[in-house]
Amino acid sequence: MSAAADTVTTAGGAPASSTPASGTSATGAVGTVRHLVAHEVRLLASIGRWAARRPHGIGRGRAFSYGRGQGAMMFGFGFVSVLESVCMAVLLRNHPAVHRVVFALDVYTLLLIVGMHAASVTRPHVLDDTGDEAFLRIRRAAHVDVRVPLAAISSVRRELVTTHEKRDGRLDLAIGAQTTITLELSAPVRHFTFLGRPKDVTVIRFHADEPEALVREIRTALEPVQELTRERTAPSPSPGRPV
């Protein structure tokens, strides 16, 4: 994924820019660093939320977890990180200055691994159908957060998918290399990539630990929304013959 800013295209199709290429590149680099730092801050903050049992962004909605399937994998990453730290301590025992630097990096890496799992636990999917703007909030750890209005959902189904090819207009949020729910939208929803690029999607495939329950809840929440939509789009009664 390119770190440079998106190209602006004029009506004639030629790229347009109000700043020199070097300035655009510098701006893109600064934006990339900003997004990376913000992401890591959210990961580290999630550790505190996990310890305090304070989930993020649920409000009046209902939470649906998705991180159970990656617990073993995250534990494996953590174990490998600890093992690597022990091996480096043995190899660098005669170089204390270098060992301190490597040890600090190993500890920080382990914190990020824990933060990744903590973010998955404390940032669940959220279904909120209590207000005028009912929505489904689909998330993955601290780097994906898509708010989908229920009025924009045309269909939802339980669907196990284990292969995910990139395709325009589709967002795949796999956990443990699989997605279990497919959401089709009647209107595009804007999603921002890891580095902040906007992307409009009309199909979202994501994972939930209990997909049957979430699909059932979404369909139940959609019933009054679809009924209201039908009423709004129903043909107006004929005013009768002019008099």
N, C-alpha and C positions, 0 to 999 in steps of 0.2 A: 504494500500500500504506500502510495507516494505521500511524503510529508509536505509537499508543496501545496500552496493554496489552489483551489479550483480555478480553472481557466474561465474567464468571462468571454462569451461569444456575442458579437454584434448581430444585428438583424441580417446582415449580409453573409454571416457565417464566418467572418474573420475574427480571430482572437483580438480582444481589446483590453488594454491595460492602462491605468493612469499613473503607474509607477514603473521605474526601471526594473529589469529582470532581477538584478541583484537585490533591490528592495523587496520585491515579491518573495524571493527565496528566503531572505532574512525574516520577513513576516511569517512565512510558513514554518520556519524552524522554531521561532518563538511560540507560535501557536501549538506546534507539536509538543514542545517541552511543557507548556502550560497544561495541555490535556494529560500528559503522562504524570505530571506531579499531582494534578487533581485526582486522577484515578488512584494513585498510591495512597493519597491522604484518605480517600474513602475506604480503601482496603484496611488501613490501620485503624480508622475509626470504627470499622465494623467489628474488630476484635473486642473493643470496649462494649459495644452494643450486645455482642454475643455473650460476654461475661455477665452483663447486667440484665440479660433477657429482655432487651428493648428492641423489638423489630421496627423497621423503618417504613414510614409511609403507608400504614394500613388505614388509619383514620376510622371511618364508619364502615369500611368494607370488610370483606372476608378474605383471609389469607389462605393461599394454597402453595405448599412447599414443592420444591423441585430438586433440591440438592442431595437427597438421600442416595441417588444413584452414583454420585461421584465421591462419596465419602472414602471408600477404599482406595480410589486412585489418589486422592489428596493425601491420605495417610502414607501411601507409597512414596509420593514425592517428598514428603517430610522426612521419611526414614532415609531415603537416598541423600537428602541434604545433610542430615546429621552424620551419616556414615562418611560422606565426603569431607565434612569438617574434621572428623577424627583422623582420617587418613592424612589430610593436609597438616594437621598438628604434628603427626609423627614425622612427615617428610621435612617440615620446616622447623624442627625443634632446635636446630643450630642457627636459625635466622629469625630471632624474636621480633624484629621490626616488621619483616614481611609477614610473619605469622599473625601479628596483631591486625594488620590490614585485611588479610584473607579471612581471619576469624570474624571480623566485623561484617564483611560482605556475606559470609555464610549465615550469620545471625539475622541479617536483614532479609536475605533470601527466604529463610525459614519463616520470618514474620509475614512476608508477602504470601507465602503458601497458606499459612494459617488464616491470614486476612481474606484470601480468596474463598476459602471454605466458609469463614464467618460471614462474608458478604452474601453468599448463597443462602445461608440460613436466615439471616436477618433482613433480607430483601426478597420476600416471596412474591409470587403473583398475587394481585389484589383484584377482586371483583366487587365493585360498588354500584349498586342499583338503587340507592336510597335517595338520591337527589335528582334535580332536573337534568343534570348532565351525567347520566349513568355511563360508566366506563369499565373497561378491563385493562388493568395495568400489567404488562408482561415484562418480566425482568430476567436478567442473567447476571448474577454477582453484582459487581459495582460498575460495569461498563455498558450494559444494555438496559434501557428503561423506556418502554414504548407504551404510550397511553392511547388506547383504542376506544373511541366512543361506541357504545352498544348499537347506536343507530347506524353505524358504518359496517356492522357485521352482517353478511348475507348468509353465511352458513358456518357451522362448526361441527367437527366430527373427531372421533377417536381414530387415530391412524398411526400405526407404528412404522416409522421410516428409519432405516439405518444407513442409507447412502444419501448424501446431500451435495448435489452439484450446484454451482453458482448460477443464478438466473436473475435477470433483471425483473424487478418488481416483487421478488420473493425474499423473505428473511427467514433463515434457518438458525434456530437457537438450540443446538443439540447439547444434551448432557449425557456423558458416557457414550458419545457417538450415536445417540438416537433421539428422535423426537416422537411424541406420542399423541399430539393434538395438532390438527390442521385447521386454521382459521382463514376463511375467505372473506374479503371485504368488498362492499359495493362502491366504496370511495377510497382513494389512496390515503394512507396515513404516513406522515413524515417521521422517519427514523434517522438518528444521527449516529454515524459510525464512531469507532473508537477514537479517531482523531478529529471528530467534529464535522465530518462531511455530511450534508443532508442527502437522504435517499428516500424516495417515495416507494412504498410497498403496498401491494394489494393481496398478498398471501403471506401468512405468518405460520411457520411450523415451529412448535416449541414443546418442551417436556414438562410434565407434572408428575409428582409421585403417585397421585391418585387421579388419573386422567378421566375415569368414568364419572367421578364425583364432580370434577370441574366442568366437564362437558354438560352434565345434567344441570348444574347450577346456571351455566351460561344460557342454555336453552330456556330455562324457566325465567331468567331475567329478560330474555329477548321477547317473550310473549307480549307484555304490555307495550314495549317499544314498537314492535311490528304492527300491533293493532292500531296504535296511534298513527303510524306511518300510513297504513291503509286508509284511515279516516281522512287524513290530510290530502291524500292523492285520489280519493274517490271522486267520480264526476259530479259536478254541481247539478242540482235538479233544474229542469227546464223552466224558465220564467213564464212559459205559456205564450199564447199568441198575443201580439201587440194589440192594444186597444186604442 
